[in-house]
């Protein structure tokens, strides 16, 4: 009988230390799975080692104190080796504990993952709520595993991959994430120390070659109803004191009518007076009226993918946008009174000193309020990974190095590794060390005095990284 389950989010925040990476949010995937398990009568706990800054030994200590029947771990590519290590330690201490791995990396490389780590008993592909509940039910009642869609396991020494599970179309059927199992006081962003994240939709119709969302959530966009999202916000506000929400949807404004309806209902509930929010979206999915409506409904920031200032690189990445659309979107956001963040990357295949210069110029012209500059990273499950494998451009398959903010994984035929690091440092120095930007950040800090500590930490970290990188040039 599976009478006790622990779900684990590994500690990785210390490994992605960067200028623009200071937010710590809840592991919503695990919280959704926990909610479904609890709904079906199972006892569940979540260890968010990332938020609590727990070492592997501390995680193991908590597990051995409880000795659950089953452990579930989630991993992206740069954290999969941490999950390998935790699973190994668990099996060494208590071999009877059932170990399950899920997440985007496991979904993209199921056979490789089970071959690389014999300490995982099962692997869940894709969205895991119903796959895991069926697995737990099957193990509890000694039922066959072959019918469980989305499950990968070993049988007679061979790895068996069951049929793919169909995507759930009606997202409103899911219970809200089990936030009562999370250390909510530890989640923070530069906007608020009383924040959480919400997922309003799953899937993404875009075809960017560097993104693995298709592996987990598919291309078909599935939306929750606006009223269902409002009810979750209400729960977060009254039960957990949340004052800021970061929507994690890849393209929040893909369906503009949905967004308008959400904004109307948000205002009708009068949450816009107490709860602020941000979202990610594409530059080709906004217009002035939409952004103005979002601002009126409590949105304070929109986050856009710039990726590159070179149309040639944008086309190679299959981003489906133009440089003009990027400029127009940032201008519209500023005119609507919204703060903005831009994501950009260097070292896509074909990157040259000219395309880097075009990216730098665009960033400086846009002058975003926040910038996240990274290296293009070929994650498993993406077309970019396939291209790099085919063209012998992969520098390493050491998954621990697949940290897009810190490491180069694509062999560049035009620019040396040192030259690319210098280009990265040059753009960051030129952007962050401007008196205009520093003054703007100070004003932002004064207006958000509650999160001043986080902003100061980010600023000190930025200076440390900038001057550290300068010494290496």
BELFEN-V192571 format. One record per residue. N is the residue number from 1. PHI is phi in radians with two decimals (NA if undefined). PSI is psi in whole degrees, -180 to 180 (* if undefined). OMEGA is omega in radians with two decimals (none if undefined). Layout:
n=N phi=PHI psi=PSI omega=OMEGA
n=N phi=PHI psi=PSI omega=OMEGA
//
This chain:
n=1 phi=NA psi=128 omega=3.09
n=2 phi=-1.52 psi=93 omega=-3.02
n=3 phi=-1.81 psi=-3 omega=-3.11
n=4 phi=-2.68 psi=125 omega=-3.05
n=5 phi=-2.25 psi=137 omega=3.03
n=6 phi=-2.14 psi=130 omega=3.08
n=7 phi=-1.87 psi=138 omega=-2.99
n=8 phi=-2.20 psi=130 omega=2.96
n=9 phi=-1.86 psi=114 omega=-3.03
n=10 phi=-1.21 psi=160 omega=3.13
n=11 phi=-1.41 psi=120 omega=-3.14
n=12 phi=-2.42 psi=-8 omega=-3.03
n=13 phi=-1.01 psi=-34 omega=-3.14
n=14 phi=-1.18 psi=-17 omega=-3.10
n=15 phi=-1.64 psi=-13 omega=-3.13
n=16 phi=-1.98 psi=26 omega=3.12
n=17 phi=-0.98 psi=121 omega=-3.10
n=18 phi=-2.75 psi=172 omega=-3.08
n=19 phi=-1.06 psi=-42 omega=-3.00
n=20 phi=-1.88 psi=14 omega=-3.06
n=21 phi=-2.06 psi=82 omega=-3.10
n=22 phi=-2.11 psi=-14 omega=-3.13
n=23 phi=-1.28 psi=144 omega=3.02
n=24 phi=-2.24 psi=116 omega=-3.10
n=25 phi=-2.04 psi=169 omega=-3.10
n=26 phi=-1.30 psi=151 omega=3.07
n=27 phi=-1.39 psi=84 omega=-3.02
n=28 phi=-1.09 psi=-33 omega=3.13
n=29 phi=-1.02 psi=-47 omega=3.11
n=30 phi=-1.17 psi=-38 omega=-3.12
n=31 phi=-1.16 psi=-34 omega=3.06
n=32 phi=-1.18 psi=-45 omega=3.13
n=33 phi=-1.08 psi=-43 omega=3.12
n=34 phi=-1.06 psi=-40 omega=-3.13
n=35 phi=-1.10 psi=-42 omega=3.13
n=36 phi=-1.19 psi=-40 omega=3.10
n=37 phi=-1.10 psi=-45 omega=3.12
n=38 phi=-1.11 psi=-39 omega=3.12
n=39 phi=-1.04 psi=-28 omega=-3.14
n=40 phi=-1.73 psi=15 omega=2.99
n=41 phi=1.57 psi=10 omega=-3.12
n=42 phi=-1.62 psi=147 omega=3.09
n=43 phi=-1.50 psi=123 omega=-3.03
n=44 phi=-2.30 psi=146 omega=2.98
n=45 phi=-2.34 psi=153 omega=3.07
n=46 phi=-2.12 psi=132 omega=2.99
n=47 phi=-1.87 psi=107 omega=3.08
n=48 phi=-1.64 psi=81 omega=-3.10
n=49 phi=-1.10 psi=-28 omega=-3.13
n=50 phi=-1.16 psi=-47 omega=-3.14
n=51 phi=-1.23 psi=-36 omega=-3.10
n=52 phi=-1.53 psi=-5 omega=3.13
n=53 phi=1.00 psi=49 omega=-3.11
n=54 phi=-1.61 psi=133 omega=3.05
n=55 phi=-1.27 psi=168 omega=3.10
n=56 phi=-1.05 psi=-38 omega=-3.14
n=57 phi=-1.16 psi=-38 omega=3.12
n=58 phi=-1.20 psi=-38 omega=3.07
n=59 phi=-1.10 psi=-46 omega=3.14
n=60 phi=-1.06 psi=-40 omega=3.14
n=61 phi=-1.07 psi=-43 omega=3.12
n=62 phi=-1.13 psi=-39 omega=-3.14
n=63 phi=-1.15 psi=-46 omega=-3.09
n=64 phi=-1.20 psi=-24 omega=3.08
n=65 phi=-1.16 psi=-34 omega=-3.11
n=66 phi=-1.67 psi=-37 omega=-3.04
n=67 phi=0.90 psi=66 omega=-3.13
n=68 phi=-1.23 psi=165 omega=3.09
n=69 phi=-1.34 psi=-30 omega=-3.05
n=70 phi=-2.50 psi=141 omega=3.07
n=71 phi=-2.07 psi=133 omega=3.04
n=72 phi=-2.04 psi=129 omega=3.13
n=73 phi=-2.06 psi=148 omega=3.07
n=74 phi=-2.12 psi=145 omega=-3.08
n=75 phi=-2.59 psi=140 omega=2.82
n=76 phi=-1.71 psi=174 omega=-3.02
n=77 phi=-0.96 psi=-48 omega=-3.10
n=78 phi=-1.28 psi=-4 omega=3.09
n=79 phi=-1.96 psi=1 omega=-3.07
n=80 phi=-1.10 psi=-35 omega=-3.14
n=81 phi=-1.20 psi=-28 omega=3.07
n=82 phi=-1.17 psi=-42 omega=3.10
n=83 phi=-1.14 psi=-38 omega=3.05
n=84 phi=-0.97 psi=-47 omega=-3.06
n=85 phi=-1.17 psi=-42 omega=3.13
n=86 phi=-1.10 psi=-45 omega=-3.14
n=87 phi=-1.08 psi=-40 omega=3.14
n=88 phi=-1.10 psi=-43 omega=3.14
n=89 phi=-1.14 psi=-40 omega=3.13
n=90 phi=-1.08 psi=-49 omega=-3.11
n=91 phi=-1.13 psi=-33 omega=3.12
n=92 phi=-1.18 psi=-40 omega=-3.11
n=93 phi=-1.38 psi=-41 omega=-3.06
n=94 phi=-2.56 psi=85 omega=-3.06
n=95 phi=-1.03 psi=-21 omega=-3.08
n=96 phi=-1.32 psi=-16 omega=-3.14
n=97 phi=-1.20 psi=128 omega=3.12
n=98 phi=-1.39 psi=131 omega=-3.10
n=99 phi=-2.00 psi=133 omega=-3.13
n=100 phi=-2.23 psi=134 omega=3.10
n=101 phi=-2.01 psi=140 omega=3.07
n=102 phi=-2.51 psi=-173 omega=-3.12
n=103 phi=1.91 psi=176 omega=-3.00
n=104 phi=-1.16 psi=-37 omega=-3.12
n=105 phi=-1.18 psi=-48 omega=3.13
n=106 phi=-1.07 psi=-37 omega=3.11
n=107 phi=-1.13 psi=-40 omega=-3.10
n=108 phi=-1.31 psi=-34 omega=-3.08
n=109 phi=-2.27 psi=67 omega=-3.06
n=110 phi=-1.12 psi=-48 omega=-3.13
n=111 phi=-1.12 psi=-46 omega=-3.13
n=112 phi=-1.05 psi=-39 omega=-3.11
n=113 phi=-1.13 psi=-46 omega=3.13
n=114 phi=-1.23 psi=-31 omega=3.08
n=115 phi=-1.24 psi=-36 omega=-3.12
n=116 phi=-1.32 psi=-24 omega=-3.13
n=117 phi=-2.37 psi=103 omega=-3.14
n=118 phi=-1.29 psi=-8 omega=-3.09
n=119 phi=-1.50 psi=-3 omega=2.99
n=120 phi=-1.59 psi=127 omega=3.10
n=121 phi=-1.46 psi=-37 omega=-3.09
n=122 phi=-2.45 psi=157 omega=3.09
n=123 phi=-2.30 psi=135 omega=3.12
n=124 phi=-1.87 psi=122 omega=3.12
n=125 phi=-1.64 psi=138 omega=3.03
n=126 phi=1.29 psi=-154 omega=3.14
n=127 phi=-1.16 psi=126 omega=-2.87
n=128 phi=-1.74 psi=-3 omega=-3.01
n=129 phi=-0.96 psi=-55 omega=-3.03
n=130 phi=-1.44 psi=-29 omega=3.09
n=131 phi=-1.12 psi=-45 omega=-3.10
n=132 phi=-1.21 psi=-40 omega=-3.14
n=133 phi=-1.14 psi=-36 omega=3.10
n=134 phi=-1.23 psi=-35 omega=3.10
n=135 phi=-1.14 psi=-48 omega=3.14
n=136 phi=-1.05 psi=-41 omega=3.12
n=137 phi=-1.12 psi=-43 omega=-3.13
n=138 phi=-1.13 psi=-42 omega=3.14
n=139 phi=-1.19 psi=-36 omega=-3.13
n=140 phi=-1.20 psi=-33 omega=-3.04
n=141 phi=-1.91 psi=8 omega=3.11
n=142 phi=1.00 psi=45 omega=3.13
n=143 phi=-1.68 psi=164 omega=-3.14
n=144 phi=-1.15 psi=149 omega=-3.13
n=145 phi=-1.68 psi=-17 omega=-2.98
n=146 phi=-1.13 psi=-22 omega=-3.09
n=147 phi=-1.51 psi=-8 omega=-3.04
n=148 phi=-1.44 psi=107 omega=-3.13
n=149 phi=-1.21 psi=141 omega=3.13
n=150 phi=1.52 psi=3 omega=-3.10
n=151 phi=-1.74 psi=140 omega=3.06
n=152 phi=-2.21 psi=134 omega=-3.07
n=153 phi=-2.76 psi=174 omega=3.11
n=154 phi=-1.76 psi=140 omega=3.08
n=155 phi=-2.53 psi=119 omega=-3.11
n=156 phi=0.94 psi=41 omega=3.08
n=157 phi=1.41 psi=-2 omega=-3.14
n=158 phi=-1.99 psi=152 omega=3.12
n=159 phi=-1.55 psi=126 omega=-3.12
n=160 phi=-1.87 psi=127 omega=3.08
n=161 phi=-1.95 psi=110 omega=-3.14
n=162 phi=-1.25 psi=172 omega=3.13
n=163 phi=-1.00 psi=152 omega=3.10
n=164 phi=-1.23 psi=140 omega=3.11
n=165 phi=-1.42 psi=136 omega=3.10
n=166 phi=-1.19 psi=147 omega=3.13
n=167 phi=-1.19 psi=142 omega=3.07
n=168 phi=-1.33 psi=121 omega=-3.07
n=169 phi=-1.45 psi=-39 omega=-3.12
n=170 phi=-1.67 psi=95 omega=-3.08
n=171 phi=-1.26 psi=-15 omega=3.14
n=172 phi=-1.20 psi=-13 omega=-3.13
n=173 phi=-1.30 psi=-18 omega=-3.11
n=174 phi=-1.33 psi=139 omega=2.98
n=175 phi=-1.19 psi=159 omega=3.10
n=176 phi=-1.13 psi=152 omega=3.11
n=177 phi=-0.94 psi=145 omega=-3.11
n=178 phi=-1.37 psi=76 omega=-3.11
n=179 phi=-1.18 psi=-21 omega=3.12
n=180 phi=-1.14 psi=-14 omega=3.12
n=181 phi=-1.63 psi=-1 omega=-3.03
n=182 phi=-1.87 psi=154 omega=3.06
n=183 phi=-1.43 psi=72 omega=-2.97
n=184 phi=-1.02 psi=-28 omega=-3.11
n=185 phi=-1.16 psi=-17 omega=-3.06
n=186 phi=-1.62 psi=-8 omega=-3.11
n=187 phi=-1.46 psi=133 omega=-3.03
n=188 phi=-2.68 psi=160 omega=3.02
n=189 phi=-2.55 psi=174 omega=3.13
n=190 phi=-1.17 psi=-14 omega=-3.12
n=191 phi=-1.52 psi=-30 omega=-3.05
n=192 phi=-2.92 psi=149 omega=3.01
n=193 phi=-1.73 psi=12 omega=3.02
n=194 phi=-2.22 psi=70 omega=-3.03
n=195 phi=-2.16 psi=163 omega=2.95
n=196 phi=-2.61 psi=178 omega=3.09
n=197 phi=-2.06 psi=153 omega=3.11
n=198 phi=-2.37 psi=143 omega=3.02
n=199 phi=-1.92 psi=117 omega=-3.10
n=200 phi=-1.70 psi=-16 omega=-3.12
n=201 phi=-2.70 psi=163 omega=3.09
n=202 phi=-2.26 psi=149 omega=-3.13
n=203 phi=1.63 psi=165 omega=3.11
n=204 phi=-2.71 psi=132 omega=-3.09
n=205 phi=-1.47 psi=-12 omega=-3.13
n=206 phi=-1.21 psi=163 omega=-3.07
n=207 phi=-2.18 psi=32 omega=3.13
n=208 phi=-1.01 psi=132 omega=-2.99
n=209 phi=-1.33 psi=-9 omega=-3.09
n=210 phi=-1.73 psi=2 omega=-3.04
n=211 phi=-1.94 psi=138 omega=-3.10
n=212 phi=-1.82 psi=19 omega=-3.08
n=213 phi=-1.06 psi=-31 omega=-3.14
n=214 phi=-1.07 psi=-34 omega=-3.11
n=215 phi=-1.09 psi=-38 omega=-3.05
n=216 phi=-1.67 psi=-47 omega=-2.97
n=217 phi=-1.98 psi=-10 omega=3.11
n=218 phi=1.44 psi=173 omega=-3.13
n=219 phi=-1.50 psi=-25 omega=-3.11
n=220 phi=-1.28 psi=125 omega=3.14
n=221 phi=-1.44 psi=124 omega=3.14
n=222 phi=-2.05 psi=128 omega=-3.03
n=223 phi=-1.99 psi=145 omega=2.90
n=224 phi=-1.36 psi=158 omega=3.06
n=225 phi=-1.26 psi=147 omega=3.11
n=226 phi=-0.94 psi=-39 omega=-3.12
n=227 phi=-1.14 psi=-35 omega=3.10
n=228 phi=-1.15 psi=-41 omega=3.11
n=229 phi=-1.15 psi=-41 omega=3.13
n=230 phi=-1.07 psi=-39 omega=3.12
n=231 phi=-1.12 psi=-37 omega=3.09
n=232 phi=-1.18 psi=-40 omega=3.09
n=233 phi=-1.06 psi=-42 omega=3.11
n=234 phi=-1.03 psi=-43 omega=3.11
n=235 phi=-1.10 psi=-44 omega=-3.14
n=236 phi=-1.10 psi=-40 omega=-3.09
n=237 phi=-1.20 psi=-51 omega=-3.05
n=238 phi=-1.42 psi=-34 omega=-3.07
n=239 phi=-1.58 psi=-28 omega=-3.04
n=240 phi=-2.22 psi=4 omega=3.08
n=241 phi=1.16 psi=25 omega=-3.10
n=242 phi=-1.18 psi=135 omega=3.10
n=243 phi=-2.13 psi=-5 omega=3.11
n=244 phi=-2.52 psi=136 omega=-3.12
n=245 phi=-2.17 psi=128 omega=3.03
n=246 phi=-1.81 psi=112 omega=3.07
n=247 phi=-1.34 psi=129 omega=-3.05
n=248 phi=-1.68 psi=2 omega=-3.10
n=249 phi=-1.06 psi=139 omega=-3.08
n=250 phi=-1.08 psi=-38 omega=3.13
n=251 phi=-2.42 psi=82 omega=-3.02
n=252 phi=-1.06 psi=-34 omega=-3.05
n=253 phi=-1.73 psi=20 omega=-3.12
n=254 phi=-0.99 psi=-43 omega=3.09
n=255 phi=-1.82 psi=98 omega=-3.03
n=256 phi=-1.14 psi=-35 omega=3.12
n=257 phi=-1.11 psi=-38 omega=3.09
n=258 phi=-1.06 psi=-45 omega=-3.12
n=259 phi=-1.12 psi=-43 omega=3.11
n=260 phi=-1.04 psi=-42 omega=3.14
n=261 phi=-1.16 psi=-42 omega=3.10
n=262 phi=-1.05 psi=-46 omega=-3.13
n=263 phi=-1.07 psi=-40 omega=3.10
n=264 phi=-1.06 psi=-48 omega=-3.10
n=265 phi=-1.21 psi=-34 omega=3.11
n=266 phi=-1.11 psi=-43 omega=3.12
n=267 phi=-1.23 psi=-39 omega=3.12
n=268 phi=-1.07 psi=-35 omega=3.10
n=269 phi=-1.40 psi=-5 omega=3.09
n=270 phi=1.13 psi=20 omega=3.10
n=271 phi=-1.25 psi=-23 omega=-3.11
n=272 phi=-1.07 psi=-17 omega=3.12
n=273 phi=-1.44 psi=-19 omega=-3.01
n=274 phi=-2.19 psi=-26 omega=-3.06
n=275 phi=-2.12 psi=126 omega=3.07
n=276 phi=-1.82 psi=162 omega=-3.08
n=277 phi=-2.65 psi=162 omega=3.08
n=278 phi=-2.34 psi=164 omega=3.12
n=279 phi=-2.66 psi=161 omega=3.02
n=280 phi=-1.79 psi=145 omega=3.04
n=281 phi=-2.83 psi=-177 omega=-3.13
n=282 phi=-1.78 psi=152 omega=-3.11
n=283 phi=-1.21 psi=-18 omega=3.14
n=284 phi=-1.68 psi=12 omega=-3.13
n=285 phi=-2.16 psi=30 omega=3.09
n=286 phi=-2.34 psi=158 omega=3.02
n=287 phi=-2.58 psi=165 omega=-3.06
n=288 phi=-1.00 psi=-43 omega=-3.12
n=289 phi=-1.12 psi=-41 omega=-3.14
n=290 phi=-1.12 psi=-48 omega=-3.12
n=291 phi=-1.12 psi=-38 omega=3.10
n=292 phi=-1.10 psi=-43 omega=3.13
n=293 phi=-1.11 psi=-42 omega=3.11
n=294 phi=-1.07 psi=-42 omega=3.11
n=295 phi=-1.06 psi=-44 omega=3.13
n=296 phi=-1.12 psi=-26 omega=-3.11
n=297 phi=-1.66 psi=17 omega=3.02
n=298 phi=1.73 psi=-2 omega=3.09
n=299 phi=-1.21 psi=135 omega=3.13
n=300 phi=-2.02 psi=-17 omega=-3.11
n=301 phi=-2.67 psi=140 omega=2.98
n=302 phi=-2.03 psi=142 omega=-3.08
n=303 phi=-2.07 psi=121 omega=-3.03
n=304 phi=-1.98 psi=147 omega=2.98
n=305 phi=-1.49 psi=112 omega=3.03
n=306 phi=-1.49 psi=-52 omega=-3.13
n=307 phi=1.19 psi=-57 omega=-3.11
n=308 phi=-2.70 psi=152 omega=3.04
n=309 phi=-1.59 psi=2 omega=3.14
n=310 phi=-1.77 psi=123 omega=3.11
n=311 phi=-1.10 psi=-32 omega=3.10
n=312 phi=-1.06 psi=-45 omega=3.13
n=313 phi=-1.22 psi=-40 omega=3.10
n=314 phi=-1.02 psi=-42 omega=3.13
n=315 phi=-1.18 psi=-40 omega=3.12
n=316 phi=-1.09 psi=-37 omega=3.14
n=317 phi=-1.33 psi=-4 omega=-3.09
n=318 phi=0.97 psi=40 omega=-3.11
n=319 phi=-1.25 psi=-29 omega=3.09
n=320 phi=1.30 psi=24 omega=3.13
n=321 phi=-2.34 psi=169 omega=3.08
n=322 phi=-2.04 psi=162 omega=3.09
n=323 phi=-1.07 psi=-37 omega=3.12
n=324 phi=-1.09 psi=-41 omega=3.12
n=325 phi=-1.11 psi=-35 omega=3.09
n=326 phi=-1.10 psi=-49 omega=-3.14
n=327 phi=-1.07 psi=-44 omega=-3.11
n=328 phi=-1.10 psi=-42 omega=-3.09
n=329 phi=-1.12 psi=-44 omega=3.12
n=330 phi=-1.15 psi=-39 omega=3.09
n=331 phi=-1.11 psi=-42 omega=3.14
n=332 phi=-1.12 psi=-40 omega=3.14
n=333 phi=-1.11 psi=-44 omega=3.14
n=334 phi=-1.15 psi=-40 omega=3.13
n=335 phi=-1.15 psi=-29 omega=3.11
n=336 phi=-1.42 psi=-5 omega=3.14
n=337 phi=1.43 psi=20 omega=-3.13
n=338 phi=-1.69 psi=138 omega=2.96
n=339 phi=-1.17 psi=160 omega=-3.10
n=340 phi=-2.51 psi=153 omega=3.06
n=341 phi=-2.28 psi=139 omega=3.11
n=342 phi=-2.05 psi=135 omega=3.04
n=343 phi=-1.77 psi=127 omega=3.10
n=344 phi=-2.36 psi=157 omega=-3.12
n=345 phi=-2.43 psi=153 omega=3.04
n=346 phi=-2.04 psi=158 omega=3.00
n=347 phi=1.36 psi=31 omega=2.90
n=348 phi=-1.19 psi=156 omega=3.10
n=349 phi=-0.92 psi=133 omega=-3.13
n=350 phi=1.59 psi=0 omega=3.12
n=351 phi=-1.08 psi=137 omega=3.11
n=352 phi=-2.31 psi=174 omega=3.11
n=353 phi=-1.10 psi=-30 omega=3.11
n=354 phi=-1.21 psi=-46 omega=-3.12
n=355 phi=-1.20 psi=-32 omega=3.05
n=356 phi=-1.11 psi=-43 omega=3.13
n=357 phi=-1.11 psi=-36 omega=3.10
n=358 phi=-1.16 psi=-37 omega=3.10
n=359 phi=-1.17 psi=-45 omega=3.12
n=360 phi=-1.05 psi=-44 omega=-3.13
n=361 phi=-1.08 psi=-43 omega=-3.13
n=362 phi=-1.12 psi=-44 omega=3.13
n=363 phi=-1.04 psi=-46 omega=-3.12
n=364 phi=-1.17 psi=-36 omega=3.11
n=365 phi=-1.20 psi=-42 omega=-3.13
n=366 phi=-1.19 psi=-36 omega=-3.13
n=367 phi=0.89 psi=57 omega=-3.13
n=368 phi=-1.13 psi=156 omega=3.10
n=369 phi=-1.19 psi=-33 omega=3.12
n=370 phi=-2.40 psi=148 omega=-3.11
n=371 phi=-2.36 psi=135 omega=2.95
n=372 phi=-2.10 psi=109 omega=-3.12
n=373 phi=-1.87 psi=128 omega=-3.06
n=374 phi=-2.42 psi=177 omega=3.01
n=375 phi=-1.68 psi=139 omega=3.04
n=376 phi=-1.01 psi=130 omega=-3.04
n=377 phi=-2.21 psi=125 omega=-3.08
n=378 phi=-1.46 psi=80 omega=-3.12
n=379 phi=-1.24 psi=143 omega=3.06
n=380 phi=-0.96 psi=143 omega=-3.11
n=381 phi=1.63 psi=-6 omega=3.13
n=382 phi=-1.84 psi=158 omega=3.05
n=383 phi=-1.14 psi=-31 omega=3.11
n=384 phi=-1.08 psi=-40 omega=3.10
n=385 phi=-1.09 psi=-44 omega=3.14
n=386 phi=-1.10 psi=-42 omega=3.12
n=387 phi=-1.09 psi=-46 omega=-3.10
n=388 phi=-1.17 psi=-37 omega=3.06
n=389 phi=-1.14 psi=-46 omega=-3.11
n=390 phi=-1.09 psi=-41 omega=-3.05
n=391 phi=-1.69 psi=13 omega=3.11
n=392 phi=0.99 psi=45 omega=-3.12
n=393 phi=-1.82 psi=-7 omega=-3.14
n=394 phi=-1.27 psi=124 omega=3.10
n=395 phi=-1.38 psi=-35 omega=-3.07
n=396 phi=-2.73 psi=153 omega=2.96
n=397 phi=-1.99 psi=24 omega=3.00
n=398 phi=-1.38 psi=101 omega=-3.00
n=399 phi=-1.05 psi=-25 omega=-3.13
n=400 phi=-1.16 psi=-18 omega=3.14
n=401 phi=-1.59 psi=-2 omega=-3.06
n=402 phi=-1.44 psi=57 omega=3.11
n=403 phi=-1.88 psi=105 omega=-2.96
n=404 phi=-1.07 psi=-21 omega=-3.13
n=405 phi=-1.44 psi=-20 omega=-2.94
n=406 phi=-2.13 psi=-26 omega=-2.96
n=407 phi=-2.17 psi=146 omega=3.02
n=408 phi=-1.66 psi=125 omega=-3.13
n=409 phi=-2.05 psi=-5 omega=-3.11
n=410 phi=-1.93 psi=125 omega=3.11
n=411 phi=-1.24 psi=121 omega=-3.09
n=412 phi=-1.80 psi=124 omega=-3.08
n=413 phi=-1.40 psi=-13 omega=-3.07
n=414 phi=-1.87 psi=-27 omega=-3.05
n=415 phi=-2.29 psi=136 omega=3.11
n=416 phi=-1.28 psi=164 omega=3.12
n=417 phi=-1.04 psi=-43 omega=-3.14
n=418 phi=-1.15 psi=-38 omega=3.13
n=419 phi=-1.14 psi=-39 omega=3.13
n=420 phi=-1.16 psi=-40 omega=3.07
n=421 phi=-1.08 psi=-41 omega=3.12
n=422 phi=-1.13 psi=-39 omega=3.10
n=423 phi=-1.11 psi=-43 omega=3.10
n=424 phi=-1.05 psi=-50 omega=-3.13
n=425 phi=-1.07 psi=-41 omega=-3.11
n=426 phi=-1.08 psi=-44 omega=3.14
n=427 phi=-1.16 psi=-44 omega=-3.14
n=428 phi=-1.11 psi=-44 omega=3.14
n=429 phi=-1.09 psi=-46 omega=-3.11
n=430 phi=-1.11 psi=-33 omega=-3.09
n=431 phi=-1.43 psi=-51 omega=-2.97
n=432 phi=-1.42 psi=-26 omega=-3.05
n=433 phi=-1.64 psi=13 omega=3.05
n=434 phi=-1.29 psi=135 omega=3.07
n=435 phi=-0.94 psi=-37 omega=-3.14
n=436 phi=-1.08 psi=-43 omega=-3.12
n=437 phi=-1.23 psi=-41 omega=-3.14
n=438 phi=-1.09 psi=-44 omega=3.12
n=439 phi=-1.08 psi=-43 omega=-3.14
n=440 phi=-1.10 psi=-38 omega=3.12
n=441 phi=-1.18 psi=-40 omega=3.10
n=442 phi=-1.09 psi=-41 omega=3.11
n=443 phi=-1.12 psi=-42 omega=3.12
n=444 phi=-1.07 psi=-41 omega=-3.12
n=445 phi=-1.13 psi=-41 omega=3.14
n=446 phi=-1.15 psi=-32 omega=3.13
n=447 phi=-1.39 psi=-17 omega=-3.13
n=448 phi=-2.19 psi=58 omega=-3.00
n=449 phi=-1.06 psi=-26 omega=3.14
n=450 phi=-1.14 psi=-25 omega=-3.14
n=451 phi=-1.97 psi=19 omega=-3.11
n=452 phi=-1.00 psi=-37 omega=-3.12
n=453 phi=-1.06 psi=-43 omega=3.13
n=454 phi=-1.15 psi=-41 omega=-3.13
n=455 phi=-1.14 psi=-43 omega=3.12
n=456 phi=-1.10 psi=-43 omega=3.10
n=457 phi=-1.02 psi=-43 omega=3.14
n=458 phi=-1.10 psi=-41 omega=3.14
n=459 phi=-1.13 psi=-44 omega=3.12
n=460 phi=-1.13 psi=-40 omega=3.12
n=461 phi=-1.12 psi=-39 omega=3.12
n=462 phi=-1.09 psi=-47 omega=-3.14
n=463 phi=-1.08 psi=-41 omega=3.14
n=464 phi=-1.07 psi=-46 omega=-3.12
n=465 phi=-1.19 psi=-41 omega=-3.12
n=466 phi=-1.11 psi=-46 omega=-3.11
n=467 phi=-1.34 psi=-28 omega=3.03
n=468 phi=-1.13 psi=-46 omega=-3.14
n=469 phi=-1.14 psi=-34 omega=-3.14
n=470 phi=-1.11 psi=-39 omega=-3.12
n=471 phi=-1.17 psi=-24 omega=-3.11
n=472 phi=-1.51 psi=-7 omega=-3.08
n=473 phi=-1.35 psi=* omega=none
//
